[in-house]
Amino acid sequence: MEAPPEHCPGVESEQAGRVNACAGCPNQSICSDPNKKLEDPGKALVAAAMKDVKHKLLILSGKGGVGKSTVTSLLTRYLARSCPDNNFGVLDIDICGPSQPRLLGALGENVHQSGSGWSPVGIDDNVCLMSIGFLLGSVDDAIIWRGPKKNGMIRQFLSEVDWGNLDLLLLDTPPGTSDEHLSVVSYLRDDSAPTSLSAIIVTTPQEVALLDVRKEINFCKKQRIPILGVVENMSSFRCGHCGNSSDIFPAKTGGAAAMCAEMEVPLLGSLPLDPLVTRACDAGEDITAMRNGTTEALASICGKIMSSFS
């Protein structure tokens, strides 16, 4: 097959070969043939590129603004510090809102091309990062892409980045269950190794966030993605002056704990909102030397994550 056009609906789509974008494409007759089952040729490329990545972990959220990207960076920092003999990677597939370069202190870094593909940016001795944020001329540049172009970028990140040997690749995803999620799952899910791809879901305690988390859980179940558990972010607020805690998002329906019991998924832990941690994340600083309720909860959550892979 030749390279697909920019707005290709995807060779596995029911609309393949039938929509306006397919007009004039040299693959149109192949895609529209009802007797020929096609597999995206990118899957083989991704499988070859990711052969030395042992585990892939999707960080999901049903609702935007629950701190999914922040939780991704915090988990990465703690996992890397607590498991110095393991190698970790972060792939930022939130194409329109890449946050990881700032959160991991890599703003202004450049991605280099080598004979084996793009080289991810080194964050620490055992952590590397790839994000579309490294490919933009300015942090203020807007990415205005339709689904097929986003999917093409995700395929490039998975198949053309030289990840090397990784024990765990964390994928920071956009909110919801959209094109990016379907694309990355179709490329990474391996029915011969069903536990190689798993997910963590981030939420806040209020019901408006939990409503969408239920949808995210059902998405994972339909896509046959094991759920390691749910992280309840911003479970309480610790005042930086008096040290007292208060609930800024009241859990009127029981919060994440009640929802997890209802949906039969594990609750990995709850992260309080701490001003010191918030400022450190915004500055891209390492928070693993801090000692407070948030970092203690992080240590417990990371222990559960790593034990699930052992």
C-alpha angles and dihedrals in degrees: 000000000000125000111291122241121261096263097040110154089217129268092256094051121108086232094056110135093004108077128083092257088064094060109117094007111138089223096054097102091048095049094046094050104112092202096057119078110205131199120203105259087218090073092070091048092050092047091053093047094046098044092111095047105097101192135017120202122194114208104207138179131183094208129043119238098038093114100257095148092046091050089049092055093044092050090048093052093048096043091050093048096044094044105039093164092059127078122227134191133192123208115192106207095166087112098182096041111031109182106161098086089062097038093050095042097249103120112144095021119135131225114229127211120226136171090271095048138266114349112225118231115263113235099172137348091282103024130079132176138204123189138155084236087080091058097054124098091222136013086237095058113120120223108216104181135147122231100270093054091048089050091051090053091050091051089052092051091051099042105030103041117094098228095166118194111346129173091198135011115197115204117204105208133190119257121277132016106295142134094300093055095047091047097050093044092050090052099042105034110103115187090196089059104029095173095055090086120048139152145227120200122211122206143156123235101256122098095240088066095040091055090064093041088062088057090050091051091051089048090056092048093050091048092046094240115152112234113220090193149281127286115208105211125196090017089160139351123244113206112232092214108042098018093229121137129228136178110247092172104042113214095223093165096043098277125239093329093062092042092051091051090050095048095038097237127128122260105224095191148290125266119208118217108250123183093216092054091044093054092046092052092049089052093046092242128152111256099186093102092058120100115208141108093283096052092044090054090047091054090053093047093049091051090055091048095052093044089056090060097046 
